[in-house]
Amino acid sequence: MRTWKRTKCANAIIAAAVLICVGSLGGAALAKSPPPVTLPDGSKTQEGAENKDGKWVLPDGSPTYHINADNSVDWYSYSGFRRYHDAGGCTQCHGPEGVGSTYGPALVNSLKTMSYERFVEIVTHGIEKETSVMPAFDGNNNVMCYLDDIYIYLKARSDDVLPRGRPPGRDEKPQAARDHDKACFGS
């Protein structure tokens, strides 16, 4: 009888079915997200969002994006793009720009209904169902220190306000982001 070792790669491959099924997990997994809106200056964000120290947040405290009229992005959306494609390793399973792959589901689709809280829960603790596994990333600072940024980037992609590809520009890194980096990495 053949036995299979469960490796990170195998876990990542299996993760696809898990995130596809997240919508069936009940009310806590689903959220009615505020719709995207175009502001008077031509920039885009979600309805009700406000800039707090350089980070755009919704009334419930969830982070969100701010896409400028020229398609340049706020610092956190840009950082999320970088982390998603580089240090976080998300693209290995979930494909470039969150469009999915043969190993993982399209996160741009998942985030249309998944709440911020559920996203954080799944990435932090992982999830396992029968033959599907999304590994936990709670010990990986390259993911956890930038989890909001990754969510913000994917939410902008999910809301169709940020096209595929590298953003053409970004806002300067706010002091709050610099302070967060130092605190998270202990420097």
C-alpha positions as CSV (number, residue, x, y, z in Angstrom):
1,M,0.0,0.0,0.0
2,R,1.3,3.4,-1.0
3,T,1.4,6.2,1.6
4,W,1.8,9.9,0.8
5,K,3.7,12.4,2.9
6,R,1.9,15.7,3.4
7,T,4.3,18.4,2.3
8,K,3.8,22.2,2.1
9,C,3.4,21.8,-1.6
10,A,0.8,19.1,-1.2
11,N,-1.0,21.2,1.4
12,A,-1.0,24.1,-1.0
13,I,-2.3,22.0,-3.9
14,I,-5.1,20.8,-1.7
15,A,-5.9,24.3,-0.5
16,A,-7.8,25.0,-3.7
17,A,-10.9,23.1,-2.7
18,V,-11.0,24.6,0.7
19,L,-11.2,28.2,-0.4
20,I,-13.7,27.4,-3.1
21,C,-15.9,25.9,-0.4
22,V,-15.5,28.8,2.0
23,G,-18.8,30.3,0.9
24,S,-20.6,27.2,2.3
25,L,-19.2,27.7,5.8
26,G,-22.0,29.9,6.9
27,G,-22.7,33.6,7.7
28,A,-19.4,34.3,9.4
29,A,-17.5,33.5,6.1
30,L,-19.8,35.7,4.0
31,A,-19.9,39.5,4.1
32,K,-21.7,42.2,2.2
33,S,-18.9,44.5,1.4
34,P,-19.4,48.2,0.7
35,P,-19.4,48.7,-3.1
36,P,-16.6,50.5,-4.8
37,V,-17.2,54.2,-5.4
38,T,-15.5,56.9,-7.5
39,L,-14.6,60.0,-5.5
40,P,-14.8,63.6,-6.8
41,D,-11.1,63.5,-7.7
42,G,-11.6,60.4,-9.8
43,S,-10.0,58.0,-7.3
44,K,-11.7,54.8,-6.3
45,T,-12.2,53.2,-2.9
46,Q,-15.1,51.5,-1.1
47,E,-18.2,53.4,0.0
48,G,-17.6,54.9,3.5
49,A,-13.8,54.5,3.5
50,E,-11.7,57.1,5.2
51,N,-8.0,57.8,5.1
52,K,-6.5,57.3,8.6
53,D,-2.7,58.0,8.8
54,G,-2.3,57.0,5.2
55,K,-4.3,53.8,5.4
56,W,-7.8,53.6,4.1
57,V,-10.3,51.9,6.4
58,L,-14.0,51.2,6.3
59,P,-16.4,52.2,9.2
60,D,-16.1,48.7,10.7
61,G,-12.3,49.1,10.8
62,S,-11.5,46.7,7.9
63,P,-8.7,48.0,5.7
64,T,-9.4,48.9,2.1
65,Y,-7.8,50.3,-1.0
66,H,-7.5,53.7,-2.6
67,I,-6.8,53.7,-6.3
68,N,-5.8,57.1,-7.7
69,A,-7.4,58.4,-11.0
70,D,-4.2,57.5,-12.9
71,N,-4.3,53.9,-11.5
72,S,-1.4,54.5,-9.1
73,V,-2.3,53.1,-5.7
74,D,-2.0,53.8,-2.0
75,W,1.1,52.4,-0.3
76,Y,-0.8,49.4,1.3
77,S,-2.2,48.3,-2.1
78,Y,1.3,48.4,-3.6
79,S,2.8,46.6,-0.6
80,G,0.1,44.0,-0.9
81,F,1.0,43.5,-4.6
82,R,4.6,43.1,-3.7
83,R,4.0,40.7,-0.8
84,Y,1.5,38.6,-2.8
85,H,3.9,38.1,-5.6
86,D,7.2,37.9,-3.7
87,A,7.7,37.3,0.0
88,G,4.3,35.9,0.8
89,G,4.4,33.3,-1.9
90,C,0.7,33.4,-2.5
91,T,1.1,33.4,-6.3
92,Q,2.6,29.9,-6.2
93,C,-0.9,28.5,-5.5
94,H,-3.3,31.2,-6.2
95,G,-1.8,32.4,-9.5
96,P,-0.7,35.9,-10.6
97,E,-2.9,38.7,-9.5
98,G,-5.1,36.3,-7.5
99,V,-6.7,34.8,-10.6
100,G,-6.2,31.2,-9.5
101,S,-4.3,28.3,-10.8
102,T,-4.6,24.5,-11.0
103,Y,-3.4,24.5,-7.4
104,G,-5.5,27.2,-5.7
105,P,-8.7,29.1,-6.3
106,A,-9.1,32.6,-7.6
107,L,-8.9,34.8,-4.6
108,V,-10.3,37.7,-6.6
109,N,-13.5,35.6,-6.7
110,S,-13.3,34.5,-3.1
111,L,-13.0,38.0,-1.8
112,K,-16.2,39.1,-3.5
113,T,-18.1,37.4,-0.6
114,M,-15.5,36.6,2.1
115,S,-15.2,39.0,5.0
116,Y,-11.9,40.5,6.1
117,E,-12.2,38.7,9.4
118,R,-12.6,35.3,7.6
119,F,-9.7,36.0,5.3
120,V,-7.5,36.7,8.4
121,E,-8.7,33.6,10.1
122,I,-8.0,31.3,7.2
123,V,-4.6,32.7,6.4
124,T,-3.6,32.8,10.1
125,H,-4.8,29.4,11.2
126,G,-5.3,27.5,7.9
127,I,-8.2,25.3,7.3
128,E,-8.7,21.6,6.6
129,K,-11.7,19.8,5.3
130,E,-11.6,16.1,4.3
131,T,-9.0,16.1,1.5
132,S,-8.3,19.9,1.4
133,V,-5.8,21.9,3.3
134,M,-4.8,25.6,3.4
135,P,-1.7,25.8,5.5
136,A,-1.5,28.2,8.4
137,F,0.9,31.1,8.0
138,D,0.8,32.4,11.6
139,G,4.5,31.8,12.1
140,N,5.6,33.6,8.9
141,N,6.3,37.3,9.4
142,N,6.6,37.8,5.6
143,V,2.9,37.1,5.5
144,M,1.5,38.1,8.9
145,C,3.2,41.5,9.1
146,Y,1.6,42.3,5.7
147,L,-1.6,40.5,5.9
148,D,-3.7,43.7,5.7
149,D,-1.7,44.8,2.7
150,I,-2.3,41.5,0.9
151,Y,-6.0,41.7,1.7
152,I,-6.2,45.3,0.4
153,Y,-4.5,44.4,-2.8
154,L,-6.7,41.4,-3.4
155,K,-9.8,43.3,-2.5
156,A,-9.0,46.0,-5.1
157,R,-8.5,43.2,-7.7
158,S,-11.8,41.6,-6.5
159,D,-13.7,44.8,-6.9
160,D,-12.3,45.3,-10.4
161,V,-10.8,48.7,-9.6
162,L,-7.2,47.6,-10.0
163,P,-6.2,46.0,-13.4
164,R,-3.9,43.1,-13.7
165,G,-0.2,43.8,-13.7
166,R,2.2,46.0,-11.6
167,P,0.5,49.2,-10.5
168,P,2.0,52.1,-12.5
169,G,2.8,54.1,-9.3
170,R,2.2,54.4,-5.6
171,D,1.9,56.9,-2.8
172,E,4.8,57.4,-0.5
173,K,5.1,55.0,2.4
174,P,3.3,56.6,5.4
175,Q,5.1,56.9,8.8
176,A,2.5,54.5,10.3
177,A,3.6,51.8,7.9
178,R,7.3,52.4,8.8
179,D,6.4,52.1,12.5
180,H,4.4,49.0,11.9
181,D,7.3,47.3,10.0
182,K,9.8,48.1,12.8
183,A,7.4,46.8,15.5
184,C,6.5,43.6,13.6
185,F,10.1,42.7,12.8
186,G,11.4,43.9,16.1
187,S,13.9,46.4,14.8
